[in-house]
Amino acid sequence: MTAAALPPAFTAAVTTAAVLGCLAYLAAAARLRARGDAWPYGRDALFCAGGAVLVAGVAEPWGSAPPFTAHMLTHLCVGMVAPLLLVLGRPLTLTLRAAPVPVRRGLVALTRARWAAVPVLPPVAALLDFGGLWLLYRTPLLSVSHHSAWLNAAVHLHILLAGVLFSFGLLALDPVRHRPGMALRAAVLLAAGAAHAALAKSLYAAGPPGTSFAAADLHLASQVMYYGGDAVELALAAVVACRWYRAEGRALRRARRTDRPAPRGTTAAAATRW
């Protein structure tokens, strides 16, 4: 069984959007630096790398790879690696700092809206992302999409957007109305990783309904899904852990400053003012 190729118009649209997005990002970063504000060059590299991985994913440059393995490589790039890299670039924070005032006001209103906070809540984003994968691979949806190029494109678009929402909500790098607690994010990441691993193992045993991939292809594709997913989830966990460590360090420093004893000879009233 062979996978349906993505429509050339869809591939061209995603490639154009990725290139223009990277150029706009670099221009905004240059504007910040030109006025004396700091913006790490590493974020530029991460965002542009995410754009490059996304373009490579939709271009499907997998050569003679078996069809299901090629399909899984595409989904790994589009749904996990590219979203992680794009979110690590913190494009929303950059836009809020570099965009004109009317744009910033609109974005601030958007980030404070209750409805906008729902899709990036980690449990909701995880359900959209990994629940969508279970729906794709454990129902006839994949088989149906292989006979329709535009349905295949819609599946890829969902995987991309769901992956971005999951990385955005889990990492919580950019300002949002309600930033989830560290315990909730860790629990969601653990549950999502377990669901992803269970799906990969199920594909090793039996292919998606309605498909007829060779056993060797199924085994290789499931390993790509399992180990590739593990690598991305470990990267997510590392970022979450680093942010927790830094937050705890800042809280400890604030506590030490608050509890610092007053210098000798300082009255209680003066100490209170300090």
Backbone torsions as a table, in degrees:
resi	resn	phi	psi	omega
1	MET	NA	134.4	179.3
2	THR	-109.9	149.3	-179.9
3	ALA	-82.8	149.3	176.7
4	ALA	-70.9	135.7	177.9
5	ALA	-73.0	147.6	175.7
6	LEU	-68.5	143.3	178.5
7	PRO	-59.4	136.9	178.6
8	PRO	-55.7	-34.2	179.5
9	ALA	-65.1	-38.0	178.6
10	PHE	-67.1	-45.7	178.8
11	THR	-60.8	-42.2	179.2
12	ALA	-65.2	-39.6	-179.3
13	ALA	-66.1	-43.7	179.9
14	VAL	-66.0	-42.0	179.2
15	THR	-62.7	-45.2	179.3
16	THR	-62.5	-44.8	179.7
17	ALA	-62.7	-39.4	-179.6
18	ALA	-66.3	-43.8	-179.5
19	VAL	-65.5	-46.7	180.0
20	LEU	-65.0	-38.2	177.9
21	GLY	-62.5	-42.5	178.6
22	CYS	-66.0	-41.0	178.5
23	LEU	-64.4	-41.9	178.2
24	ALA	-64.5	-39.5	178.3
25	TYR	-61.6	-48.7	-178.8
26	LEU	-63.9	-37.3	178.3
27	ALA	-65.8	-41.9	178.7
28	ALA	-65.5	-41.0	177.8
29	ALA	-63.8	-40.6	178.2
30	ALA	-64.4	-36.8	178.3
31	ARG	-63.5	-42.3	177.8
32	LEU	-60.5	-48.1	-176.7
33	ARG	-67.0	-33.2	-179.7
34	ALA	-64.7	-29.2	179.5
35	ARG	-95.0	7.8	173.3
36	GLY	95.7	4.6	178.7
37	ASP	-85.5	150.7	179.7
38	ALA	-87.3	137.7	172.3
39	TRP	-151.1	113.6	-173.6
40	PRO	-59.5	136.8	177.2
41	TYR	-66.5	-25.0	178.5
42	GLY	-60.8	-32.5	177.9
43	ARG	-68.7	-36.6	174.6
44	ASP	-58.4	-46.5	-178.0
45	ALA	-63.7	-41.4	-179.2
46	LEU	-64.5	-45.4	-178.5
47	PHE	-64.6	-44.7	179.5
48	CYS	-66.9	-34.6	175.3
49	ALA	-64.4	-38.5	176.1
50	GLY	-62.3	-41.7	176.2
51	GLY	-62.7	-40.1	-179.9
52	ALA	-66.4	-41.2	178.8
53	VAL	-65.3	-38.6	178.6
54	LEU	-63.4	-45.3	178.8
55	VAL	-62.8	-42.6	178.4
56	ALA	-62.8	-37.4	-178.7
57	GLY	-64.9	-46.5	-178.8
58	VAL	-74.6	-23.6	176.7
59	ALA	-75.0	-20.5	176.0
60	GLU	53.7	60.8	-177.6
61	PRO	-87.7	53.7	-172.0
62	TRP	-98.7	4.5	173.7
63	GLY	59.7	-124.4	-174.9
64	SER	-94.0	20.6	179.1
65	ALA	-63.2	146.3	176.2
66	PRO	-55.6	152.3	-170.1
67	PRO	-60.3	-44.4	-177.9
68	PHE	-73.2	-33.3	175.8
69	THR	-65.6	-42.7	176.7
70	ALA	-62.0	-42.6	177.0
71	HIS	-58.6	-43.9	-177.5
72	MET	-69.6	-36.2	175.5
73	LEU	-62.1	-40.9	177.7
74	THR	-62.2	-46.1	-178.6
75	HIS	-67.5	-33.6	177.0
76	LEU	-63.9	-42.7	179.1
77	CYS	-67.9	-49.4	-172.8
78	VAL	-74.0	-38.1	-171.5
79	GLY	-97.7	-14.8	-175.2
80	MET	-130.1	-55.3	-174.2
81	VAL	-70.4	-51.6	-178.8
82	ALA	-60.8	-47.8	178.1
83	PRO	-57.9	-41.8	179.6
84	LEU	-60.4	-47.2	-178.4
85	LEU	-65.7	-41.0	179.7
86	LEU	-63.3	-44.2	-179.1
87	VAL	-67.9	-35.8	177.3
88	LEU	-62.9	-23.9	175.6
89	GLY	-72.5	-11.4	177.8
90	ARG	54.1	56.7	-176.9
91	PRO	-65.9	-33.1	179.7
92	LEU	-66.3	-43.1	177.7
93	THR	-61.3	-42.5	178.4
94	LEU	-61.8	-43.9	-179.8
95	THR	-63.9	-41.5	179.0
96	LEU	-63.4	-28.6	-178.9
97	ARG	-89.3	-29.2	-171.4
98	ALA	-107.8	-19.5	-174.2
99	ALA	-74.5	160.5	174.2
100	PRO	-60.1	159.7	-174.7
101	VAL	-56.2	-45.9	180.0
102	PRO	-59.3	-38.3	178.7
103	VAL	-66.9	-42.1	179.4
104	ARG	-62.2	-42.2	179.8
105	ARG	-62.6	-41.8	178.1
106	GLY	-63.1	-40.6	179.3
107	LEU	-68.6	-39.0	177.9
108	VAL	-62.8	-43.1	177.3
109	ALA	-61.9	-38.0	179.0
110	LEU	-66.3	-45.1	-177.8
111	THR	-68.3	-21.4	179.3
112	ARG	-92.8	-7.2	-179.6
113	ALA	-70.8	139.5	-179.0
114	ARG	-63.8	-41.9	-176.3
115	TRP	-66.1	-31.5	-179.1
116	ALA	-72.4	-22.0	-179.4
117	ALA	-78.6	-20.5	-174.1
118	VAL	-66.7	-50.1	-175.8
119	PRO	-64.2	-23.0	-178.3
120	VAL	-97.5	3.3	169.8
121	LEU	-62.8	130.3	-174.5
122	PRO	-51.1	-44.0	179.4
123	PRO	-64.3	-39.3	179.6
124	VAL	-67.3	-46.8	-179.9
125	ALA	-62.4	-38.7	178.4
126	ALA	-65.3	-38.9	178.7
127	LEU	-65.2	-42.1	178.3
128	LEU	-64.3	-39.4	-175.5
129	ASP	-78.1	-65.4	-173.4
130	PHE	-79.2	-30.0	172.5
131	GLY	-63.8	-37.2	176.2
132	GLY	-64.2	-35.7	178.0
133	LEU	-66.9	-41.4	176.6
134	TRP	-62.8	-39.8	178.0
135	LEU	-63.7	-39.2	-178.1
136	LEU	-68.3	-44.3	-170.7
137	TYR	-96.2	-16.3	-178.9
138	ARG	-111.2	11.5	172.7
139	THR	-130.4	172.6	178.9
140	PRO	-71.5	6.7	-175.8
141	LEU	-58.7	-42.4	-179.5
142	LEU	-62.0	-43.3	178.7
143	SER	-61.3	-42.4	179.3
144	VAL	-65.7	-41.3	-178.1
145	SER	-67.0	-25.0	178.9
146	HIS	-71.7	-11.3	177.0
147	HIS	-105.4	4.4	179.7
148	SER	-140.4	113.0	-177.7
149	ALA	-63.0	-38.7	-177.0
150	TRP	-75.8	-32.5	172.5
151	LEU	-66.2	-38.0	175.4
152	ASN	-60.8	-40.3	177.7
153	ALA	-65.1	-40.7	178.6
154	ALA	-63.1	-38.5	177.1
155	VAL	-62.3	-44.9	178.9
156	HIS	-63.0	-40.1	179.7
157	LEU	-64.0	-42.3	177.7
158	HIS	-62.0	-44.2	-179.1
159	ILE	-61.4	-40.5	178.3
160	LEU	-64.2	-52.2	-176.5
161	LEU	-64.8	-40.9	178.9
162	ALA	-65.2	-38.1	177.5
163	GLY	-65.3	-39.5	177.8
164	VAL	-65.1	-45.1	179.0
165	LEU	-60.8	-40.7	-178.9
166	PHE	-66.0	-48.5	179.8
167	SER	-64.0	-40.8	-179.3
168	PHE	-63.1	-48.1	-177.8
169	GLY	-70.4	-36.0	-177.0
170	LEU	-73.3	-43.3	-177.0
171	LEU	-78.7	-32.0	177.7
172	ALA	51.8	47.5	179.4
173	LEU	-82.4	-33.7	-176.8
174	ASP	-97.2	157.4	-177.7
175	PRO	-70.3	130.3	175.5
176	VAL	-135.5	170.1	-175.5
177	ARG	-62.5	-51.7	-179.0
178	HIS	-123.7	109.5	178.5
179	ARG	-84.7	121.3	-176.2
180	PRO	-67.0	153.1	179.5
181	GLY	-70.8	161.3	-177.0
182	MET	-65.2	-38.0	-178.8
183	ALA	-64.1	-41.2	179.1
184	LEU	-64.6	-43.5	-179.5
185	ARG	-64.3	-41.4	179.2
186	ALA	-64.5	-42.0	-179.8
187	ALA	-65.2	-41.5	179.4
188	VAL	-65.5	-42.2	179.3
189	LEU	-62.3	-40.9	179.4
190	LEU	-64.4	-45.0	-179.9
191	ALA	-66.3	-41.3	179.6
192	ALA	-65.0	-40.3	177.8
193	GLY	-63.1	-39.5	178.5
194	ALA	-66.0	-40.9	179.1
195	ALA	-65.4	-39.6	179.4
196	HIS	-66.3	-43.0	179.5
197	ALA	-65.9	-40.8	178.8
198	ALA	-63.4	-38.8	178.4
199	LEU	-64.9	-42.8	179.4
200	ALA	-62.2	-41.8	179.2
201	LYS	-66.3	-36.1	178.7
202	SER	-67.0	-33.7	178.1
203	LEU	-71.4	-27.4	176.1
204	TYR	-64.6	-34.8	-177.7
205	ALA	-84.6	-37.6	-176.2
206	ALA	-152.0	134.7	-179.0
207	GLY	-72.2	171.7	177.4
208	PRO	-60.0	145.8	-180.0
209	PRO	-57.4	136.8	178.0
210	GLY	86.4	-0.6	179.5
211	THR	-107.8	163.8	-178.7
212	SER	-137.8	50.7	178.5
213	PHE	-72.7	149.6	177.5
214	ALA	-65.4	152.3	-177.6
215	ALA	-60.0	-41.6	179.9
216	ALA	-63.2	-38.3	178.0
217	ASP	-65.0	-45.1	178.3
218	LEU	-59.6	-43.7	-178.1
219	HIS	-64.6	-44.1	-179.8
220	LEU	-67.3	-42.1	-179.7
221	ALA	-64.5	-40.7	179.8
222	SER	-66.7	-33.4	176.2
223	GLN	-69.0	-38.8	175.1
224	VAL	-59.8	-44.8	179.4
225	MET	-64.4	-44.3	-175.5
226	TYR	-67.5	-55.8	-174.7
227	TYR	-76.5	-35.7	176.0
228	GLY	-65.2	-41.9	176.7
229	GLY	-63.1	-41.0	177.6
230	ASP	-59.0	-42.2	-178.4
231	ALA	-62.6	-45.3	-179.8
232	VAL	-67.0	-41.5	-179.8
233	GLU	-66.5	-34.2	175.0
234	LEU	-65.9	-38.9	176.6
235	ALA	-63.1	-43.3	176.5
236	LEU	-60.0	-44.7	-179.9
237	ALA	-62.7	-38.6	179.9
238	ALA	-64.3	-41.3	179.1
239	VAL	-66.0	-44.7	178.8
240	VAL	-60.4	-43.3	-179.2
241	ALA	-65.4	-41.1	179.0
242	CYS	-63.4	-41.0	179.2
243	ARG	-67.4	-37.4	176.0
244	TRP	-63.7	-43.3	-179.7
245	TYR	-61.6	-44.0	179.7
246	ARG	-66.9	-40.3	179.3
247	ALA	-63.2	-41.9	178.2
248	GLU	-65.3	-37.7	178.0
249	GLY	-64.5	-41.9	177.6
250	ARG	-64.7	-41.6	178.9
251	ALA	-63.3	-39.0	179.2
252	LEU	-65.8	-41.6	178.4
253	ARG	-64.6	-39.9	177.8
254	ARG	-63.7	-40.6	179.2
255	ALA	-64.0	-38.8	179.3
256	ARG	-66.6	-38.9	178.1
257	ARG	-66.0	-37.8	-179.4
258	THR	-67.7	-37.5	-176.5
259	ASP	-90.8	4.2	-176.8
260	ARG	-64.6	129.5	-179.6
261	PRO	-67.9	150.7	-179.8
262	ALA	-70.0	147.8	177.4
263	PRO	-61.0	157.1	179.5
264	ARG	-62.1	140.0	179.1
265	GLY	85.9	-1.1	-179.8
266	THR	-90.7	131.2	179.8
267	THR	-73.2	163.5	-179.8
268	ALA	-62.6	-38.7	-179.7
269	ALA	-65.0	-43.0	179.3
270	ALA	-64.9	-40.0	179.0
271	ALA	-62.1	-38.3	178.2
272	THR	-63.3	-40.7	179.1
273	ARG	-62.3	-38.7	179.9
274	TRP	-66.8	NA	NA
